[in-house]
Amino acid sequence: MNSEPGFRISYLRIRFSLISVGAGLLVLSIGAKPKWFGWDNAPVVGFVQIAVFLVGLGLICVGGYIGLSALWGKEQRSIVADIGSRLIGTGYVIAVFAGMADVFGMGAQTLPDNPYFGPLQASGVFIGQCFIAVGLLMLIPYHLHLSKTTD
């Protein structure tokens, strides 16, 4: 733990973030691969499956953001960390829009047909997840750990 004055890590926020990320991973797994849990009834990925794994991805984003923000303590975040937090949100919006493209009327299938989660939607969700990962990496307070190694 850092001995600088004003530095305090909120362990309650970190616990909440770990629980949120774990629950999000479980929900994302249920939505992406319901067959793992014996719940697969449809041969295609439908609206409910897409919505469930996007909710799981949202829980992972919120948990990661809260946990990494807690690592900053009371110290002001850097510009890179602020950009990272915005990248997390942007990546989630990209993933939701790509995953729900058919529901929004921008995909290959239009309503009232069943939404189709095809390779283009999967690529869009993957691109959104890459933005989220880069944003989470930018939110890590590297300077706190680098100052310990140079002392």
Buried (B, 14 or more C-beta within 10 A) or exposed (E): EBEEEEEEBBEEBBEBBBEBBEBBBEBBBBBBEBEEEEEEEEEEBBBEBBBBBBBBBBBBBBBBBBBBBBBBBEBEBBEEBEBBBEBBBBBBEBBBBBBBBBBEEEBEBEEEEEBBBBEEBEEBBEBBBBBBBBBBEBBBBEEBEEEEEEE
